[in-house]
Amino acid sequence: MQNLLAQLQGMGGGGGGMAQRGDEALRDTAETIHVSSLALLKMLIHGRAGVPLEVMGLMIGEYIDEYTVRVTDVFSMPQTATGQSVEAVDDEYQAQMLEKLELVGRPEKVVGWYHSHPGFGCWLSMEDVMTAKSYEQLTPRSVSVVVDPIRL
């Protein structure tokens, strides 16, 4: 058992948030993202409705602590898409949605964005990485999620 614990600590898996590398300890800065069942279901339904095109939306929730994000709900966004990329994000729609959330007293914040890759898996394309970077300019801890409503 001691050998197993030592191996896990050496791999960063049992160090209580600290990964070991030689004589130095490296802080584990990975974030944990909790996505509610409601949010995931809405992402998949939205993605399925858009097949064969990609769809996009905003995720709302809260930052629990320095390393934990909770996604509680999502809102779809209107955009034009081709088969493999979402081509336009409506900034005005985003601003209006945020105003309405505040108006009705929803305490959540936008914590990231999602979009679909219908039939070709869950991964971030180069365009997705660029979109993620633009969201990170607004919110450094912005989360990006890709769903595939066909290949569940």
VOKOL-977305 format. One record per residue: residue number from 1; residue in one letter; x, z, y of N, C-alpha, C in turn. Coordinates in steps of 0.001 Angstrom, whole numbers, plus 500000, padded with zeros to 6 digits. Example, Ala and Ser with C-alpha at 12.3 -4.5 7.8 and 13.67 -1.06 7.14 Angstrom:
[1 'a' [513190 507800 494310] [512300 507800 495500] [513200 507800 496700]];
[2 's' [512850 507080 497750] [513670 507140 498940] [512900 507870 500030]];
END
This chain:
[1 'm' [500822 500000 498805] [500000 500000 500000] [500866 500000 501259]];
[2 'q' [501949 500803 501243] [502846 500848 502396] [503466 499484 502660]];
[3 'n' [503818 498759 501575] [504391 497424 501740] [503390 496481 502394]];
[4 'l' [502125 496563 501968] [501086 495715 502543] [500914 496006 504030]];
[5 'l' [500863 497281 504401] [500744 497648 505811] [501940 497152 506617]];
[6 'a' [503124 497279 506055] [504323 496808 506753] [504273 495299 506961]];
[7 'q' [503795 494570 505954] [503683 493117 506078] [502658 492742 507144]];
[8 'l' [501519 493424 507137] [500493 493147 508139] [501008 493423 509542]];
[9 'q' [501720 494526 509716] [502263 494838 511032] [503273 493793 511464]];
[10 'g' [504048 493303 510545] [505027 492268 510855] [504376 490968 511269]];
[11 'm' [503145 490726 510777] [502415 489510 511134] [501531 489736 512350]];
[12 'g' [501481 490945 512856] [500635 491206 514015] [499231 491614 513624]];
[13 'g' [498964 491835 512340] [497612 492130 511907] [497274 493590 511801]];
[14 'g' [498245 494490 511903] [497919 495893 511732] [498591 496783 512740]];
[15 'g' [498990 496246 513856] [499756 497002 514829] [498929 497631 515926]];
[16 'g' [497638 497764 515743] [496815 498406 516760] [496885 497705 518109]];
[17 'g' [496813 496371 518088] [496874 495621 519330] [498279 495205 519712]];
[18 'm' [499261 495603 518921] [500642 495250 519223] [501229 494480 518047]];
[19 'a' [501674 493280 518281] [502339 492485 517256] [503823 492805 517309]];
[20 'q' [504452 492910 516158] [505868 493237 516091] [506689 491973 515906]];
[21 'r' [507727 491823 516688] [508666 490721 516508] [510053 491318 516705]];
[22 'g' [510755 491521 515614] [512065 492154 515717] [511908 493560 516238]];
[23 'd' [512661 493876 517279] [512602 495214 517865] [511606 495321 519015]];
[24 'e' [511012 494199 519400] [510104 494226 520542] [508644 494178 520094]];
[25 'a' [507792 494815 520864] [506355 494789 520583] [505697 493810 521543]];
[26 'l' [504856 492932 521021] [504131 491970 521841] [502674 492380 521908]];
[27 'r' [502128 492453 523105] [500729 492843 523274] [499817 491716 522798]];
[28 'd' [498803 492081 522029] [497802 491123 521559] [496828 490881 522702]];
[29 't' [496843 489667 523262] [495972 489355 524396] [494836 488413 524012]];
[30 'a' [494613 488233 522719] [493526 487360 522271] [492184 487984 522643]];
[31 'e' [491251 487135 523050] [489924 487627 523395] [488991 487514 522197]];
[32 't' [488054 488425 522141] [486983 488373 521159] [485739 487898 521890]];
[33 'i' [485100 486867 521341] [483901 486312 521960] [482726 486583 521028]];
[34 'h' [481723 487291 521523] [480503 487550 520764] [479422 486617 521304]];
[35 'v' [478874 485771 520444] [477810 484846 520840] [476527 485321 520177]];
[36 's' [475508 485590 520968] [474241 486065 520408] [473597 484972 519559]];
[37 's' [472751 485385 518642] [472019 484431 517799] [471167 483507 518656]];
[38 'l' [470544 484066 519685] [469713 483265 520590] [470545 482173 521253]];
[39 'a' [471706 482550 521779] [472557 481573 522468] [473008 480471 521511]];
[40 'l' [473446 480843 520316] [473903 479842 519348] [472765 478921 518933]];
[41 'l' [471611 479489 518667] [470457 478679 518274] [470084 477689 519382]];
[42 'k' [470077 478152 520633] [469755 477259 521748] [470796 476149 521905]];
[43 'm' [472078 476465 521677] [473120 475434 521743] [472884 474364 520680]];
[44 'l' [472572 474807 519455] [472367 473858 518356] [471104 473023 518554]];
[45 'i' [470028 473645 519028] [468788 472897 519288] [469023 471870 520394]];
[46 'h' [469691 472277 521454] [470002 471360 522554] [470880 470216 522049]];
[47 'g' [471889 470554 521259] [472773 469526 520712] [472041 468558 519811]];
[48 'r' [471152 469086 518977] [470382 468239 518052] [469446 467305 518826]];
[49 'a' [468856 467808 519899] [467939 466989 520699] [468664 465839 521387]];
[50 'g' [469955 465999 521623] [470711 464968 522314] [471316 463905 521427]];
[51 'v' [471278 464111 520104] [471896 463161 519168] [471347 461771 519431]];
[52 'p' [472175 460741 519545] [473599 460685 519194] [474535 460998 520354]];
[53 'l' [474005 461347 521524] [474854 461623 522677] [475271 463083 522726]];
[54 'e' [476345 463343 523447] [476778 464712 523679] [475882 465361 524733]];
[55 'v' [475763 466675 524656] [475038 467447 525663] [475960 468559 526160]];
[56 'm' [475558 469169 527262] [476389 470209 527863] [475506 471282 528469]];
[57 'g' [476014 472506 528529] [475278 473591 529154] [476192 474726 529569]];
[58 'l' [475614 475696 530247] [476352 476872 530696] [476010 478064 529825]];
[59 'm' [476998 478904 529576] [476797 480137 528823] [476800 481294 529817]];
[60 'i' [475823 482181 529680] [475801 483363 530534] [475962 484596 529669]];
[61 'g' [476465 485640 530277] [476707 486876 529549] [477474 487846 530416]];
[62 'e' [478401 488568 529767] [479158 489573 530505] [480543 489749 529903]];
[63 'y' [481434 490229 530737] [482768 490605 530288] [482700 492092 529965]];
[64 'i' [482796 492405 528673] [482656 493790 528222] [483864 494619 528644]];
[65 'd' [485038 494086 528392] [486281 494723 528796] [487323 493631 528976]];
[66 'e' [488565 494026 529058] [489645 493083 529339] [489796 491991 528277]];
[67 'y' [489324 492250 527056] [489534 491312 525954] [488259 490914 525224]];
[68 't' [487091 491245 525764] [485841 490973 525060] [484828 490318 525989]];
[69 'v' [484249 489218 525511] [483212 488503 526256] [481967 488443 525377]];
[70 'r' [480808 488725 525965] [479543 488619 525236] [478715 487507 525871]];
[71 'v' [478365 486495 525053] [477491 485404 525493] [476083 485770 525045]];
[72 't' [475168 485936 526001] [473812 486368 525660] [472791 485241 525679]];
[73 'd' [473048 484199 526476] [472074 483120 526610] [472792 481865 527095]];
[74 'v' [472116 480737 527017] [472666 479475 527514] [471583 478710 528257]];
[75 'f' [472024 477833 529143] [471124 476948 529861] [471669 475540 529777]];
[76 's' [470813 474615 529365] [471244 473221 529270] [471412 472647 530663]];
[77 'm' [472283 471661 530767] [472523 470988 532041] [472251 469507 531896]];
[78 'p' [471636 468913 532908] [471442 467464 532861] [472770 466765 533136]];
[79 'q' [473064 465730 532380] [474255 464934 532608] [474128 463609 531893]];
[80 't' [475021 462699 532253] [475064 461420 531542] [476164 461544 530511]];
[81 'a' [475944 460997 529341] [476973 461085 528307] [477058 459779 527556]];
[82 't' [478251 459529 527036] [478426 458438 526087] [478603 459118 524743]];
[83 'g' [478822 458372 523705] [478940 458966 522377] [480002 460027 522249]];
[84 'q' [481115 459893 522974] [482199 460835 522747] [482586 461683 523943]];
[85 's' [481917 461524 525059] [482298 462387 526176] [481133 462606 527127]];
[86 'v' [481097 463806 527674] [480133 464106 528723] [480772 463589 529999]];
[87 'e' [480071 462700 530700] [480712 462016 531823] [480491 462662 533172]];
[88 'a' [479407 463379 533344] [479151 463938 534669] [478519 465311 534544]];
[89 'v' [478969 466210 535388] [478396 467545 535460] [477743 467660 536826]];
[90 'd' [476509 468093 536851] [475764 468195 538101] [476068 469536 538774]];
[91 'd' [477001 469521 539733] [477407 470744 540421] [476252 471380 541188]];
[92 'e' [475388 470547 541765] [474243 471066 542515] [473290 471817 541582]];
[93 'y' [473064 471263 540387] [472202 471922 539407] [472789 473275 539022]];
[94 'q' [474101 473313 538815] [474759 474572 538469] [474519 475618 539550]];
[95 'a' [474711 475233 540799] [474534 476166 541911] [473089 476663 541982]];
[96 'q' [472126 475755 541793] [470710 476143 541824] [470383 477105 540684]];
[97 'm' [470933 476848 539505] [470672 477722 538372] [471207 479128 538631]];
[98 'l' [472391 479221 539202] [472971 480526 539509] [472136 481271 540544]];
[99 'e' [471634 480557 541540] [470765 481175 542547] [469490 481705 541905]];
[100 'k' [468911 480929 540990] [467669 481348 540336] [467895 482553 539431]];
[101 'l' [469033 482610 538744] [469348 483785 537926] [469374 485038 538795]];
[102 'e' [470016 484924 539940] [470097 486057 540853] [468718 486409 541403]];
[103 'l' [467934 485392 541742] [466603 485588 542308] [465687 486362 541358]];
[104 'v' [465758 486068 540065] [464890 486744 539099] [465512 488025 538542]];
[105 'g' [466678 488386 539054] [467272 489659 538667] [468020 489661 537347]];
[106 'r' [468436 488502 536870] [469240 488473 535641] [470642 488972 535982]];
[107 'p' [471121 489994 535292] [472424 490574 535640] [473625 489785 535112]];
[108 'e' [473377 488848 534200] [474490 488136 533583] [475202 487218 534573]];
[109 'k' [476407 486846 534184] [477209 485902 534951] [477474 484689 534075]];
[110 'v' [477872 483594 534685] [478319 482450 533896] [479683 482819 533329]];
[111 'v' [479791 482802 532000] [481047 483162 531341] [481720 481948 530712]];
[112 'g' [481071 480783 530800] [481689 479587 530243] [480700 478458 530086]];
[113 'w' [481091 477482 529295] [480293 476279 529096] [480362 475883 527621]];
[114 'y' [479395 475077 527225] [479399 474558 525855] [479044 473091 525906]];
[115 'h' [479380 472394 524850] [478866 471040 524686] [478963 470640 523231]];
[116 's' [478351 469517 522913] [478248 469111 521510] [479154 467929 521195]];
[117 'h' [479559 467879 519947] [480250 466730 519355] [479408 466318 518148]];
[118 'p' [478336 465569 518362] [477428 465253 517246] [478080 464384 516169]];
[119 'g' [478311 465021 515020] [478835 464294 513867] [480343 464196 513782]];
[120 'f' [481083 464691 514782] [482536 464573 514662] [483293 465887 514840]];
[121 'g' [482647 466999 514524] [483340 468277 514411] [483514 469052 515705]];
[122 'c' [483986 470275 515526] [484150 471211 516635] [485622 471303 517023]];
[123 'w' [485972 470652 518099] [487337 470663 518617] [487280 470284 520090]];
[124 'l' [488306 470611 520832] [488352 470272 522252] [489122 468970 522443]];
[125 's' [488436 467957 522943] [489089 466686 523265] [489908 466876 524544]];
[126 'm' [490675 465881 524914] [491441 465960 526166] [490500 466122 527365]];
[127 'e' [489354 465425 527331] [488376 465577 528413] [487829 467001 528446]];
[128 'd' [487603 467572 527254] [487110 468948 527172] [488126 469923 527757]];
[129 'v' [489397 469701 527463] [490450 470568 527996] [490465 470493 529521]];
[130 'm' [490288 469299 530063] [490251 469144 531522] [489026 469854 532110]];
[131 't' [487876 469740 531428] [486671 470444 531885] [486900 471949 531835]];
[132 'a' [487500 472424 530747] [487787 473855 530606] [488682 474336 531743]];
[133 'k' [489686 473561 532077] [490590 473946 533168] [489856 474010 534504]];
[134 's' [488900 473106 534715] [488152 473149 535976] [487271 474399 536035]];
[135 'y' [486675 474801 534908] [485888 476039 534882] [486789 477250 535087]];
[136 'e' [488011 477190 534536] [488944 478305 534684] [489409 478469 536123]];
[137 'q' [489315 477419 536932] [489631 477543 538356] [488607 478451 539040]];
[138 'l' [487351 478385 538576] [486284 479219 539140] [486294 480609 538533]];
[139 't' [486469 480678 537212] [486480 481936 536476] [487626 481887 535476]];
[140 'p' [488722 482594 535727] [489893 482500 534856] [489616 482801 533381]];
[141 'r' [488615 483609 533089] [488316 483949 531691] [487197 483090 531112]];
[142 's' [486929 481966 531706] [485866 481078 531240] [486075 480691 529775]];
[143 'v' [484987 480708 529015] [485009 480402 527581] [484458 478996 527360]];
[144 's' [485071 478251 526458] [484610 476902 526098] [484189 476897 524634]];
[145 'v' [483013 476346 524358] [482503 476268 522986] [482069 474836 522707]];
[146 'v' [482432 474338 521535] [481971 473025 521078] [481157 473247 519811]];
[147 'v' [479951 472677 519762] [479111 472763 518565] [478877 471360 518028]];
[148 'd' [478713 471275 516725] [478347 470011 516089] [477009 470238 515401]];
[149 'p' [475910 469744 515988] [474585 470005 515429] [474302 469231 514142]];
[150 'i' [475170 468319 513773] [474972 467543 512549] [475774 468139 511402]];
[151 'r' [477022 468447 511665] [477906 469005 510641] [477957 470516 510789]];
[152 'l' [476855 471185 510492] [476800 472640 510617] [477703 473219 509613]];
END
